[in-house]
Amino acid sequence: MKNATFYHAGCPVCVNAEEEILNLVDPRKVRVHTVHLGQSTDQIPVAEGLGVQSVPALVIDDNVLHINFGAALEDLKS
Amino acid sequence: MKNATFYHAGCPVCVNAEEEILNLVDPRKVRVHTVHLGQSTDQIPVAEGLGVQSVPALVIDDNVLHINFGAALEDLKS
């Protein structure tokens, strides 16, 4: 079972991508944990450390998949 | 059962994203068709019509998820 984290910031692009991704994931293969970086700002350095540069992003093991472009991580810091 | 098309051009970013996406998809919910736009150049206008602007991209129904950035569709035309 793989672990994945879906990082987002609640923006329309994020919500759309989240719905599509969560709808297509096979729960027998991947467990997806969702993190709202607009609310859990303490998780921004963690996401940055994994290589996340913008949201929405899906991190599977240590592989970062940036999905469309909702917001840059830098913008979430201010 | 949803239908999805994974557009790519064989670039390293594309191959990585393809492996990750195909590994997490639930075959009971989504059937993924893969199109290599570097080889099937006749499909470039189709992808463009769906709103694809870069590859790799996953199109689910009429929703386009651009994943990371491998190449712009314009560059595949030349």
Backbone of each chain as nested JSON, in Angstrom:
{
  "chains": [
    {"id": "A", "residues": [
      {"number": 1, "name": "MET", "atoms": {"N": [0.844, -1.192, 0.0], "CA": [0.0, 0.0, 0.0], "C": [0.883, 1.248, 0.0]}},
      {"number": 2, "name": "LYS", "atoms": {"N": [0.711, 2.095, -1.036], "CA": [1.476, 3.346, -1.086], "C": [0.758, 4.429, -0.265]}},
      {"number": 3, "name": "ASN", "atoms": {"N": [1.565, 5.373, 0.227], "CA": [0.993, 6.555, 0.874], "C": [1.176, 7.759, -0.028]}},
      {"number": 4, "name": "ALA", "atoms": {"N": [0.158, 8.56, -0.136], "CA": [0.231, 9.77, -0.955], "C": [-0.349, 10.927, -0.159]}},
      {"number": 5, "name": "THR", "atoms": {"N": [0.163, 12.12, -0.398], "CA": [-0.373, 13.33, 0.224], "C": [-0.796, 14.3, -0.863]}},
      {"number": 6, "name": "PHE", "atoms": {"N": [-2.055, 14.729, -0.75], "CA": [-2.559, 15.727, -1.7], "C": [-2.513, 17.088, -1.014]}},
      {"number": 7, "name": "TYR", "atoms": {"N": [-1.64, 17.949, -1.512], "CA": [-1.507, 19.308, -0.953], "C": [-2.359, 20.276, -1.76]}},
      {"number": 8, "name": "HIS", "atoms": {"N": [-3.132, 21.094, -1.074], "CA": [-3.916, 22.097, -1.779], "C": [-4.081, 23.312, -0.891]}},
      {"number": 9, "name": "ALA", "atoms": {"N": [-4.793, 24.328, -1.422], "CA": [-5.014, 25.543, -0.608], "C": [-6.462, 26.003, -0.728]}},
      {"number": 10, "name": "GLY", "atoms": {"N": [-7.318, 25.052, -1.109], "CA": [-8.746, 25.382, -1.125], "C": [-9.176, 26.198, -2.334]}},
      {"number": 11, "name": "CYS", "atoms": {"N": [-8.243, 26.472, -3.284], "CA": [-8.621, 27.281, -4.458], "C": [-9.46, 26.432, -5.42]}},
      {"number": 12, "name": "PRO", "atoms": {"N": [-10.228, 27.071, -6.31], "CA": [-11.09, 26.301, -7.243], "C": [-10.31, 25.24, -8.035]}},
      {"number": 13, "name": "VAL", "atoms": {"N": [-9.113, 25.607, -8.495], "CA": [-8.297, 24.64, -9.268], "C": [-7.974, 23.445, -8.372]}},
      {"number": 14, "name": "CYS", "atoms": {"N": [-7.677, 23.751, -7.1], "CA": [-7.319, 22.691, -6.156], "C": [-8.494, 21.745, -5.907]}},
      {"number": 15, "name": "VAL", "atoms": {"N": [-9.654, 22.331, -5.68], "CA": [-10.825, 21.514, -5.332], "C": [-11.181, 20.597, -6.503]}},
      {"number": 16, "name": "ASN", "atoms": {"N": [-11.113, 21.164, -7.712], "CA": [-11.42, 20.37, -8.912], "C": [-10.446, 19.213, -9.053]}},
      {"number": 17, "name": "ALA", "atoms": {"N": [-9.149, 19.523, -8.92], "CA": [-8.114, 18.477, -9.07], "C": [-8.278, 17.43, -7.981]}},
      {"number": 18, "name": "GLU", "atoms": {"N": [-8.589, 17.877, -6.766], "CA": [-8.749, 16.94, -5.649], "C": [-9.874, 15.959, -5.939]}},
      {"number": 19, "name": "GLU", "atoms": {"N": [-11.004, 16.479, -6.398], "CA": [-12.143, 15.597, -6.676], "C": [-11.779, 14.572, -7.746]}},
      {"number": 20, "name": "GLU", "atoms": {"N": [-11.154, 15.033, -8.821], "CA": [-10.798, 14.118, -9.92], "C": [-9.818, 13.057, -9.435]}},
      {"number": 21, "name": "ILE", "atoms": {"N": [-8.791, 13.482, -8.707], "CA": [-7.755, 12.536, -8.263], "C": [-8.356, 11.516, -7.291]}},
      {"number": 22, "name": "LEU", "atoms": {"N": [-9.094, 12.008, -6.3], "CA": [-9.64, 11.096, -5.286], "C": [-10.64, 10.129, -5.913]}},
      {"number": 23, "name": "ASN", "atoms": {"N": [-11.32, 10.577, -6.992], "CA": [-12.273, 9.695, -7.668], "C": [-11.599, 8.581, -8.457]}},
      {"number": 24, "name": "LEU", "atoms": {"N": [-10.353, 8.815, -8.895], "CA": [-9.737, 7.78, -9.744], "C": [-8.771, 6.867, -8.983]}},
      {"number": 25, "name": "VAL", "atoms": {"N": [-8.469, 7.229, -7.712], "CA": [-7.473, 6.445, -6.955], "C": [-8.05, 5.104, -6.52]}},
      {"number": 26, "name": "ASP", "atoms": {"N": [-7.2, 4.074, -6.614], "CA": [-7.581, 2.738, -6.141], "C": [-7.209, 2.613, -4.664]}},
      {"number": 27, "name": "PRO", "atoms": {"N": [-8.216, 2.601, -3.79], "CA": [-7.928, 2.564, -2.348], "C": [-7.2, 1.296, -1.914]}},
      {"number": 28, "name": "ARG", "atoms": {"N": [-7.187, 0.283, -2.785], "CA": [-6.457, -0.941, -2.436], "C": [-4.95, -0.745, -2.633]}},
      {"number": 29, "name": "LYS", "atoms": {"N": [-4.588, 0.296, -3.422], "CA": [-3.158, 0.491, -3.743], "C": [-2.569, 1.73, -3.069]}},
      {"number": 30, "name": "VAL", "atoms": {"N": [-3.404, 2.77, -2.899], "CA": [-2.88, 4.048, -2.404], "C": [-3.81, 4.633, -1.34]}},
      {"number": 31, "name": "ARG", "atoms": {"N": [-3.194, 5.09, -0.244], "CA": [-3.962, 5.796, 0.8], "C": [-3.596, 7.273, 0.65]}},
      {"number": 32, "name": "VAL", "atoms": {"N": [-4.614, 8.125, 0.372], "CA": [-4.344, 9.547, 0.123], "C": [-4.715, 10.374, 1.353]}},
      {"number": 33, "name": "HIS", "atoms": {"N": [-3.734, 11.122, 1.852], "CA": [-3.94, 12.042, 2.976], "C": [-3.99, 13.438, 2.382]}},
      {"number": 34, "name": "THR", "atoms": {"N": [-4.987, 14.226, 2.772], "CA": [-5.153, 15.564, 2.193], "C": [-4.724, 16.635, 3.19]}},
      {"number": 35, "name": "VAL", "atoms": {"N": [-3.953, 17.608, 2.724], "CA": [-3.461, 18.699, 3.589], "C": [-3.821, 20.043, 2.964]}},
      {"number": 36, "name": "HIS", "atoms": {"N": [-4.569, 20.853, 3.687], "CA": [-4.946, 22.203, 3.237], "C": [-3.884, 23.171, 3.765]}},
      {"number": 37, "name": "LEU", "atoms": {"N": [-2.962, 23.587, 2.877], "CA": [-1.824, 24.414, 3.305], "C": [-2.222, 25.842, 3.665]}},
      {"number": 38, "name": "GLY", "atoms": {"N": [-3.472, 26.202, 3.29], "CA": [-3.935, 27.527, 3.706], "C": [-4.301, 27.517, 5.177]}},
      {"number": 39, "name": "GLN", "atoms": {"N": [-4.7, 26.349, 5.674], "CA": [-5.078, 26.215, 7.084], "C": [-3.907, 25.657, 7.912]}},
      {"number": 40, "name": "SER", "atoms": {"N": [-3.283, 24.598, 7.406], "CA": [-2.15, 23.99, 8.139], "C": [-0.84, 24.581, 7.613]}},
      {"number": 41, "name": "THR", "atoms": {"N": [-0.624, 25.857, 7.917], "CA": [0.558, 26.558, 7.375], "C": [1.856, 25.964, 7.926]}},
      {"number": 42, "name": "ASP", "atoms": {"N": [1.759, 25.243, 9.063], "CA": [2.97, 24.595, 9.61], "C": [3.476, 23.487, 8.686]}},
      {"number": 43, "name": "GLN", "atoms": {"N": [2.602, 23.034, 7.777], "CA": [2.987, 21.958, 6.852], "C": [3.665, 22.488, 5.578]}},
      {"number": 44, "name": "ILE", "atoms": {"N": [3.707, 23.821, 5.429], "CA": [4.325, 24.382, 4.213], "C": [5.805, 23.985, 4.116]}},
      {"number": 45, "name": "PRO", "atoms": {"N": [6.605, 24.113, 5.181], "CA": [8.014, 23.681, 5.075], "C": [8.157, 22.19, 4.753]}},
      {"number": 46, "name": "VAL", "atoms": {"N": [7.233, 21.385, 5.25], "CA": [7.275, 19.94, 4.954], "C": [7.054, 19.724, 3.455]}},
      {"number": 47, "name": "ALA", "atoms": {"N": [6.033, 20.39, 2.924], "CA": [5.736, 20.262, 1.486], "C": [6.914, 20.75, 0.654]}},
      {"number": 48, "name": "GLU", "atoms": {"N": [7.479, 21.872, 1.091], "CA": [8.63, 22.454, 0.373], "C": [9.794, 21.469, 0.375]}},
      {"number": 49, "name": "GLY", "atoms": {"N": [10.0, 20.826, 1.523], "CA": [11.089, 19.846, 1.649], "C": [10.918, 18.653, 0.729]}},
      {"number": 50, "name": "LEU", "atoms": {"N": [9.656, 18.355, 0.373], "CA": [9.375, 17.231, -0.536], "C": [9.506, 17.648, -1.999]}},
      {"number": 51, "name": "GLY", "atoms": {"N": [9.676, 18.972, -2.212], "CA": [9.841, 19.457, -3.584], "C": [8.592, 20.095, -4.161]}},
      {"number": 52, "name": "VAL", "atoms": {"N": [7.577, 20.279, -3.318], "CA": [6.353, 20.921, -3.809], "C": [6.634, 22.405, -4.041]}},
      {"number": 53, "name": "GLN", "atoms": {"N": [6.255, 22.897, -5.237], "CA": [6.491, 24.318, -5.561], "C": [5.181, 25.064, -5.752]}},
      {"number": 54, "name": "SER", "atoms": {"N": [4.12, 24.311, -6.083], "CA": [2.812, 24.958, -6.253], "C": [1.741, 23.952, -5.843]}},
      {"number": 55, "name": "VAL", "atoms": {"N": [0.571, 24.433, -5.644], "CA": [-0.586, 23.584, -5.321], "C": [-1.627, 23.789, -6.42]}},
      {"number": 56, "name": "PRO", "atoms": {"N": [-2.4, 22.747, -6.68], "CA": [-2.417, 21.433, -6.046], "C": [-1.246, 20.559, -6.477]}},
      {"number": 57, "name": "ALA", "atoms": {"N": [-0.865, 19.677, -5.566], "CA": [0.223, 18.736, -5.857], "C": [-0.057, 17.424, -5.142]}},
      {"number": 58, "name": "LEU", "atoms": {"N": [0.262, 16.337, -5.814], "CA": [0.099, 15.014, -5.23], "C": [1.49, 14.421, -5.056]}},
      {"number": 59, "name": "VAL", "atoms": {"N": [1.837, 14.081, -3.824], "CA": [3.152, 13.505, -3.563], "C": [2.959, 12.016, -3.267]}},
      {"number": 60, "name": "ILE", "atoms": {"N": [3.525, 11.166, -4.107], "CA": [3.424, 9.71, -3.932], "C": [4.827, 9.208, -3.633]}},
      {"number": 61, "name": "ASP", "atoms": {"N": [4.978, 8.622, -2.421], "CA": [6.334, 8.315, -1.925], "C": [7.128, 9.619, -2.016]}},
      {"number": 62, "name": "ASP", "atoms": {"N": [8.199, 9.716, -2.768], "CA": [8.918, 11.008, -2.833], "C": [8.81, 11.624, -4.232]}},
      {"number": 63, "name": "ASN", "atoms": {"N": [7.713, 11.252, -4.926], "CA": [7.515, 11.739, -6.285], "C": [6.438, 12.829, -6.286]}},
      {"number": 64, "name": "VAL", "atoms": {"N": [6.802, 14.018, -6.774], "CA": [5.86, 15.145, -6.736], "C": [5.176, 15.315, -8.097]}},
      {"number": 65, "name": "LEU", "atoms": {"N": [3.863, 15.268, -8.116], "CA": [3.085, 15.543, -9.324], "C": [2.34, 16.861, -9.11]}},
      {"number": 66, "name": "HIS", "atoms": {"N": [2.862, 17.944, -9.724], "CA": [2.139, 19.224, -9.665], "C": [0.992, 19.121, -10.661]}},
      {"number": 67, "name": "ILE", "atoms": {"N": [-0.228, 19.454, -10.249], "CA": [-1.427, 19.281, -11.092], "C": [-2.022, 20.653, -11.404]}},
      {"number": 68, "name": "ASN", "atoms": {"N": [-1.997, 20.999, -12.716], "CA": [-2.421, 22.345, -13.119], "C": [-1.697, 23.362, -12.261]}},
      {"number": 69, "name": "PHE", "atoms": {"N": [-2.224, 24.563, -12.103], "CA": [-1.546, 25.552, -11.256], "C": [-2.6, 26.352, -10.511]}},
      {"number": 70, "name": "GLY", "atoms": {"N": [-2.621, 26.166, -9.203], "CA": [-3.585, 26.924, -8.409], "C": [-2.911, 28.106, -7.746]}},
      {"number": 71, "name": "ALA", "atoms": {"N": [-1.792, 27.819, -7.077], "CA": [-1.058, 28.898, -6.402], "C": [0.367, 28.429, -6.147]}},
      {"number": 72, "name": "ALA", "atoms": {"N": [1.286, 29.366, -6.128], "CA": [2.675, 29.046, -5.794], "C": [2.796, 28.93, -4.27]}},
      {"number": 73, "name": "LEU", "atoms": {"N": [3.687, 28.021, -3.843], "CA": [3.857, 27.835, -2.396], "C": [4.274, 29.157, -1.745]}},
      {"number": 74, "name": "GLU", "atoms": {"N": [5.114, 29.929, -2.452], "CA": [5.578, 31.213, -1.914], "C": [4.385, 32.113, -1.539]}},
      {"number": 75, "name": "ASP", "atoms": {"N": [3.353, 32.081, -2.369], "CA": [2.192, 32.963, -2.119], "C": [1.423, 32.533, -0.875]}},
      {"number": 76, "name": "LEU", "atoms": {"N": [1.564, 31.26, -0.501], "CA": [0.82, 30.783, 0.676], "C": [1.502, 31.239, 1.968]}},
      {"number": 77, "name": "LYS", "atoms": {"N": [2.78, 31.634, 1.83], "CA": [3.535, 32.016, 3.03], "C": [3.129, 33.412, 3.498]}},
      {"number": 78, "name": "SER", "atoms": {"N": [2.763, 34.269, 2.513], "CA": [2.514, 35.668, 2.933], "C": [1.15, 35.802, 3.614]}}
    ]},
    {"id": "B", "residues": [
      {"number": 1, "name": "MET", "atoms": {"N": [-18.311, 3.656, -15.327], "CA": [-16.878, 3.625, -15.674], "C": [-16.5, 4.895, -16.437]}},
      {"number": 2, "name": "LYS", "atoms": {"N": [-15.521, 5.646, -15.889], "CA": [-15.068, 6.861, -16.581], "C": [-13.994, 6.498, -17.622]}},
      {"number": 3, "name": "ASN", "atoms": {"N": [-13.892, 7.342, -18.65], "CA": [-12.802, 7.202, -19.622], "C": [-11.821, 8.34, -19.439]}},
      {"number": 4, "name": "ALA", "atoms": {"N": [-10.55, 8.017, -19.473], "CA": [-9.516, 9.045, -19.335], "C": [-8.465, 8.818, -20.414]}},
      {"number": 5, "name": "THR", "atoms": {"N": [-7.847, 9.911, -20.856], "CA": [-6.761, 9.819, -21.83], "C": [-5.523, 10.473, -21.243]}},
      {"number": 6, "name": "PHE", "atoms": {"N": [-4.444, 9.71, -21.242], "CA": [-3.159, 10.249, -20.755], "C": [-2.334, 10.628, -21.978]}},
      {"number": 7, "name": "TYR", "atoms": {"N": [-2.139, 11.95, -22.125], "CA": [-1.35, 12.456, -23.252], "C": [0.101, 12.67, -22.803]}},
      {"number": 8, "name": "HIS", "atoms": {"N": [1.033, 12.183, -23.61], "CA": [2.433, 12.418, -23.273], "C": [3.249, 12.493, -24.547]}},
      {"number": 9, "name": "ALA", "atoms": {"N": [4.556, 12.694, -24.396], "CA": [5.423, 12.764, -25.592], "C": [6.707, 11.976, -25.361]}},
      {"number": 10, "name": "GLY", "atoms": {"N": [6.627, 11.034, -24.408], "CA": [7.78, 10.152, -24.223], "C": [8.929, 10.773, -23.458]}},
      {"number": 11, "name": "CYS", "atoms": {"N": [8.749, 12.03, -22.974], "CA": [9.852, 12.693, -22.241], "C": [9.965, 12.079, -20.839]}},
      {"number": 12, "name": "PRO", "atoms": {"N": [11.133, 12.248, -20.194], "CA": [11.313, 11.65, -18.85], "C": [10.207, 12.049, -17.865]}},
      {"number": 13, "name": "VAL", "atoms": {"N": [9.834, 13.349, -17.887], "CA": [8.777, 13.816, -16.972], "C": [7.493, 13.047, -17.278]}},
      {"number": 14, "name": "CYS", "atoms": {"N": [7.245, 12.861, -18.583], "CA": [6.017, 12.165, -19.001], "C": [6.008, 10.723, -18.513]}},
      {"number": 15, "name": "VAL", "atoms": {"N": [7.115, 10.035, -18.718], "CA": [7.168, 8.607, -18.38], "C": [6.981, 8.418, -16.875]}},
      {"number": 16, "name": "ASN", "atoms": {"N": [7.618, 9.298, -16.115], "CA": [7.492, 9.226, -14.646], "C": [6.051, 9.442, -14.217]}},
      {"number": 17, "name": "ALA", "atoms": {"N": [5.434, 10.481, -14.767], "CA": [4.048, 10.809, -14.39], "C": [3.115, 9.679, -14.822]}},
      {"number": 18, "name": "GLU", "atoms": {"N": [3.376, 9.109, -16.003], "CA": [2.529, 8.031, -16.502], "C": [2.579, 6.835, -15.561]}},
      {"number": 19, "name": "GLU", "atoms": {"N": [3.782, 6.468, -15.149], "CA": [3.906, 5.317, -14.252], "C": [3.148, 5.562, -12.952]}},
      {"number": 20, "name": "GLU", "atoms": {"N": [3.345, 6.747, -12.38], "CA": [2.692, 7.042, -11.09], "C": [1.166, 7.032, -11.243]}},
      {"number": 21, "name": "ILE", "atoms": {"N": [0.681, 7.67, -12.296], "CA": [-0.774, 7.779, -12.477], "C": [-1.368, 6.395, -12.718]}},
      {"number": 22, "name": "LEU", "atoms": {"N": [-0.763, 5.639, -13.641], "CA": [-1.327, 4.326, -13.972], "C": [-1.268, 3.38, -12.771]}},
      {"number": 23, "name": "ASN", "atoms": {"N": [-0.263, 3.611, -11.885], "CA": [-0.155, 2.763, -10.688], "C": [-1.233, 3.062, -9.662]}},
      {"number": 24, "name": "LEU", "atoms": {"N": [-1.768, 4.301, -9.672], "CA": [-2.73, 4.634, -8.607], "C": [-4.192, 4.561, -9.076]}},
      {"number": 25, "name": "VAL", "atoms": {"N": [-4.385, 4.387, -10.389], "CA": [-5.767, 4.403, -10.912], "C": [-6.509, 3.117, -10.547]}},
      {"number": 26, "name": "ASP", "atoms": {"N": [-7.773, 3.275, -10.204], "CA": [-8.647, 2.125, -9.911], "C": [-9.314, 1.666, -11.217]}},
      {"number": 27, "name": "PRO", "atoms": {"N": [-8.883, 0.509, -11.744], "CA": [-9.412, 0.05, -13.04], "C": [-10.922, -0.234, -12.993]}},
      {"number": 28, "name": "ARG", "atoms": {"N": [-11.485, -0.331, -11.796], "CA": [-12.942, -0.541, -11.699], "C": [-13.679, 0.768, -11.959]}},
      {"number": 29, "name": "LYS", "atoms": {"N": [-12.987, 1.918, -11.811], "CA": [-13.661, 3.227, -11.941], "C": [-13.255, 3.96, -13.219]}},
      {"number": 30, "name": "VAL", "atoms": {"N": [-11.983, 3.765, -13.65], "CA": [-11.492, 4.566, -14.778], "C": [-10.724, 3.684, -15.759]}},
      {"number": 31, "name": "ARG", "atoms": {"N": [-11.0, 3.869, -17.058], "CA": [-10.239, 3.191, -18.102], "C": [-9.325, 4.253, -18.728]}},
      {"number": 32, "name": "VAL", "atoms": {"N": [-7.993, 4.037, -18.629], "CA": [-7.046, 5.053, -19.124], "C": [-6.476, 4.625, -20.473]}},
      {"number": 33, "name": "HIS", "atoms": {"N": [-6.651, 5.493, -21.477], "CA": [-6.095, 5.292, -22.814], "C": [-4.88, 6.213, -22.912]}},
      {"number": 34, "name": "THR", "atoms": {"N": [-3.754, 5.685, -23.401], "CA": [-2.52, 6.483, -23.459], "C": [-2.216, 6.871, -24.894]}},
      {"number": 35, "name": "VAL", "atoms": {"N": [-1.895, 8.141, -25.114], "CA": [-1.577, 8.641, -26.466], "C": [-0.214, 9.326, -26.443]}},
      {"number": 36, "name": "HIS", "atoms": {"N": [0.694, 8.833, -27.275], "CA": [2.028, 9.43, -27.41], "C": [1.957, 10.448, -28.552]}},
      {"number": 37, "name": "LEU", "atoms": {"N": [1.9, 11.738, -28.166], "CA": [1.702, 12.792, -29.17], "C": [2.929, 13.03, -30.047]}},
      {"number": 38, "name": "GLY", "atoms": {"N": [4.058, 12.463, -29.621], "CA": [5.248, 12.574, -30.462], "C": [5.139, 11.625, -31.646]}},
      {"number": 39, "name": "GLN", "atoms": {"N": [4.403, 10.528, -31.452], "CA": [4.217, 9.534, -32.515], "C": [2.879, 9.74, -33.235]}},
      {"number": 40, "name": "SER", "atoms": {"N": [1.817, 9.942, -32.464], "CA": [0.482, 10.155, -33.078], "C": [0.22, 11.652, -33.197]}},
      {"number": 41, "name": "THR", "atoms": {"N": [0.956, 12.291, -34.08], "CA": [0.857, 13.764, -34.193], "C": [-0.525, 14.194, -34.695]}},
      {"number": 42, "name": "ASP", "atoms": {"N": [-1.258, 13.24, -35.335], "CA": [-2.62, 13.579, -35.79], "C": [-3.55, 13.83, -34.6]}},
      {"number": 43, "name": "GLN", "atoms": {"N": [-3.133, 13.373, -33.407], "CA": [-3.967, 13.555, -32.206], "C": [-3.714, 14.899, -31.515]}},
      {"number": 44, "name": "ILE", "atoms": {"N": [-2.71, 15.648, -31.996], "CA": [-2.414, 16.937, -31.339], "C": [-3.613, 17.889, -31.409]}},
      {"number": 45, "name": "PRO", "atoms": {"N": [-4.273, 18.045, -32.571], "CA": [-5.45, 18.939, -32.593], "C": [-6.573, 18.462, -31.67]}},
      {"number": 46, "name": "VAL", "atoms": {"N": [-6.707, 17.144, -31.53], "CA": [-7.744, 16.601, -30.63], "C": [-7.432, 17.016, -29.187]}},
      {"number": 47, "name": "ALA", "atoms": {"N": [-6.171, 16.814, -28.807], "CA": [-5.763, 17.19, -27.441], "C": [-5.952, 18.686, -27.216]}},
      {"number": 48, "name": "GLU", "atoms": {"N": [-5.576, 19.457, -28.227], "CA": [-5.711, 20.924, -28.135], "C": [-7.174, 21.296, -27.939]}},
      {"number": 49, "name": "GLY", "atoms": {"N": [-8.033, 20.612, -28.695], "CA": [-9.469, 20.886, -28.593], "C": [-10.034, 20.59, -27.222]}},
      {"number": 50, "name": "LEU", "atoms": {"N": [-9.391, 19.657, -26.506], "CA": [-9.842, 19.307, -25.149], "C": [-9.289, 20.276, -24.106]}},
      {"number": 51, "name": "GLY", "atoms": {"N": [-8.368, 21.153, -24.562], "CA": [-7.801, 22.132, -23.633], "C": [-6.406, 21.79, -23.144]}},
      {"number": 52, "name": "VAL", "atoms": {"N": [-5.818, 20.737, -23.714], "CA": [-4.462, 20.372, -23.309], "C": [-3.486, 21.41, -23.837]}},
      {"number": 53, "name": "GLN", "atoms": {"N": [-2.618, 21.917, -22.955], "CA": [-1.642, 22.932, -23.366], "C": [-0.204, 22.42, -23.232]}},
      {"number": 54, "name": "SER", "atoms": {"N": [-0.026, 21.409, -22.389], "CA": [1.323, 20.832, -22.219], "C": [1.154, 19.359, -21.885]}},
      {"number": 55, "name": "VAL", "atoms": {"N": [2.222, 18.635, -22.011], "CA": [2.244, 17.212, -21.642], "C": [3.3, 17.027, -20.557]}},
      {"number": 56, "name": "PRO", "atoms": {"N": [3.064, 16.075, -19.675], "CA": [1.97, 15.122, -19.62], "C": [0.67, 15.751, -19.117]}},
      {"number": 57, "name": "ALA", "atoms": {"N": [-0.427, 15.202, -19.6], "CA": [-1.744, 15.682, -19.164], "C": [-2.701, 14.499, -19.138]}},
      {"number": 58, "name": "LEU", "atoms": {"N": [-3.564, 14.508, -18.111], "CA": [-4.578, 13.467, -17.988], "C": [-5.932, 14.134, -18.184]}},
      {"number": 59, "name": "VAL", "atoms": {"N": [-6.689, 13.649, -19.175], "CA": [-8.01, 14.228, -19.435], "C": [-9.055, 13.216, -18.973]}},
      {"number": 60, "name": "ILE", "atoms": {"N": [-9.863, 13.606, -18.004], "CA": [-10.91, 12.729, -17.469], "C": [-12.246, 13.394, -17.806]}},
      {"number": 61, "name": "ASP", "atoms": {"N": [-13.04, 12.672, -18.63], "CA": [-14.239, 13.299, -19.215], "C": [-13.754, 14.574, -19.907]}},
      {"number": 62, "name": "ASP", "atoms": {"N": [-14.189, 15.76, -19.539], "CA": [-13.663, 16.952, -20.232], "C": [-12.821, 17.813, -19.287]}},
      {"number": 63, "name": "ASN", "atoms": {"N": [-12.25, 17.126, -18.265], "CA": [-11.455, 17.84, -17.275], "C": [-9.96, 17.582, -17.532]}},
      {"number": 64, "name": "VAL", "atoms": {"N": [-9.2, 18.643, -17.718], "CA": [-7.769, 18.486, -18.049], "C": [-6.917, 18.689, -16.794]}},
      {"number": 65, "name": "LEU", "atoms": {"N": [-6.114, 17.683, -16.466], "CA": [-5.143, 17.8, -15.375], "C": [-3.743, 17.808, -16.005]}},
      {"number": 66, "name": "HIS", "atoms": {"N": [-3.135, 18.997, -16.07], "CA": [-1.74, 19.077, -16.54], "C": [-0.856, 18.628, -15.38]}},
      {"number": 67, "name": "ILE", "atoms": {"N": [0.058, 17.709, -15.622], "CA": [0.881, 17.112, -14.538], "C": [2.338, 17.488, -14.762]}},
      {"number": 68, "name": "ASN", "atoms": {"N": [2.877, 18.259, -13.775], "CA": [4.236, 18.781, -13.941], "C": [4.337, 19.44, -15.317]}},
      {"number": 69, "name": "PHE", "atoms": {"N": [5.502, 19.589, -15.868], "CA": [5.625, 20.194, -17.209], "C": [6.72, 19.464, -17.966]}},
      {"number": 70, "name": "GLY", "atoms": {"N": [6.317, 18.769, -19.018], "CA": [7.306, 18.061, -19.824], "C": [7.607, 18.83, -21.081]}},
      {"number": 71, "name": "ALA", "atoms": {"N": [6.553, 19.217, -21.786], "CA": [6.736, 19.997, -23.018], "C": [5.423, 20.698, -23.343]}},
      {"number": 72, "name": "ALA", "atoms": {"N": [5.531, 21.847, -23.991], "CA": [4.339, 22.562, -24.45], "C": [3.833, 21.899, -25.732]}},
      {"number": 73, "name": "LEU", "atoms": {"N": [2.506, 21.903, -25.882], "CA": [1.929, 21.288, -27.092], "C": [2.489, 21.953, -28.341]}},
      {"number": 74, "name": "GLU", "atoms": {"N": [2.696, 23.273, -28.278], "CA": [3.239, 24.007, -29.433], "C": [4.566, 23.399, -29.892]}},
      {"number": 75, "name": "ASP", "atoms": {"N": [5.386, 23.003, -28.952], "CA": [6.712, 22.466, -29.292], "C": [6.612, 21.12, -29.997]}},
      {"number": 76, "name": "LEU", "atoms": {"N": [5.477, 20.418, -29.79], "CA": [5.332, 19.093, -30.418], "C": [4.959, 19.236, -31.89]}},
      {"number": 77, "name": "LYS", "atoms": {"N": [4.473, 20.45, -32.224], "CA": [4.015, 20.651, -33.605], "C": [5.215, 20.828, -34.546]}},
      {"number": 78, "name": "SER", "atoms": {"N": [6.304, 21.418, -34.009], "CA": [7.428, 21.726, -34.932], "C": [8.213, 20.487, -35.271]}}
    ]}
  ]
}
